[in-house]
Amino acid sequence: MKEKTCALPTPEQQKLLEIREAAERSMLETVFKAIDEAAAEVAGGLQEEGLQFEPTSKDYFLFTVQQVAFIRLCGGDPDTMQGGDPELGQRIVNNGQHIIDHYWRSRKD
């Protein structure tokens, strides 16, 4: 049985990977900072108005990002929830299930 191996990237490909990974890290830092700021904005607004509600959690805003990204990846409009491709959506859901099964359920801690 032949072992699967990946070819080493060329210097140009390696540079592309480095540039893309740096941009990805920066993008994610921006997203997570925006989530923190949104949660703090709600908490501040509640306090300013004297409202006795539990502040909206960061997880709520993270879920919002996930939902909007999912709909956009499927070609839909996040504002109307219309126009998405259900087949593409199912492939994305299946990919999430693969992550659960392969990385989380298969691990014996």
N, C-alpha and C positions, 0 to 999 in steps of 0.2 A: 504494500500500500504506500502510495506516494504521500509524503508529508507536505502539508500546505505551508508555504513560506511566502513572504512578501519581499519583493526586490527593494534594495536600499534606494532611497530617493536620491536623485541627482542634486548637486549643490543648488541649482535653481529651484527645484521642487522643495528642498529643505528650507530655503529662504521664504518661499511662498507659504509654507506651513507655519513658520515662525511669525510672519506678518499677520496671517489669518488668526492664529491663536492669540496673539497680542490684542487684535481687534475684538475677538470674542471675549476675552477677559475684561476688556474695557467696557464692552457693551453690557455684560452681565453685572459688572460693578455698578453701572449706571441704572440698570433695571432694579437691582436690589436696594440701591440708595433711594430711588423713587418710591419703592414700596415702603421703606422705613419712613420717608417723608410724608407719604399719604396717611399712614397710620398715626403719625405724630400730628398731622393737620387735623384729623378727625378728633383726636384726644384733646387738642387745644381748643377746637371749636366747641366741643361739648362743655369743657371747663368754662370757656368764655361766656357761653349762653346759660351756664348754671344748670345744665341738663344732667340728670342722674342716670345716664345709660352707660353700660359697659363699653369702653372704646372698641372700635373695630380692630380686629387682630390683623397682624401682618399676613397671616395665612389667607385671610379673605382677599386681600389685594393680590397675593401670589396666585390664588385660584383665578382671579379675574384675568390676569395676564395669561394664564394657561388656557382659559376658555377662549379668549379672543384670538390667541395664537392658533389654537386648534381650528377654529372656524375659518380663519384666514388661510391656513395651510390647506384646508379643504376647498378653498375657492368661494367661501361664503361671505356674507356681509354680517359682521358682528352686531350691527345696530338693528338689523331686521331678522337675523337668523335665517335668511333666505339664500338660496343659490349654491349651497355646498354640495360637493360630490360625495354621496354616501359610500361609494366603493373606496375612495381615497381615505375617508374617515375611518372606515373599518380597518384598512391597512395600518393606519396610525395607531388605532386602539390595539391591534394585534402586536405591533411593535412594543407597546407598553406592557402587554401581557408577557411577551418574550423577556423583557427586562426583569419582570417580577419572577418568572419561572427560572430563568438562567442564573441571575445574579443573587436573588434573595431567597427563593425557596430551595434552591439546590445546595445552599451553604449549610454545612453542619457545624455549628459553633460549639 
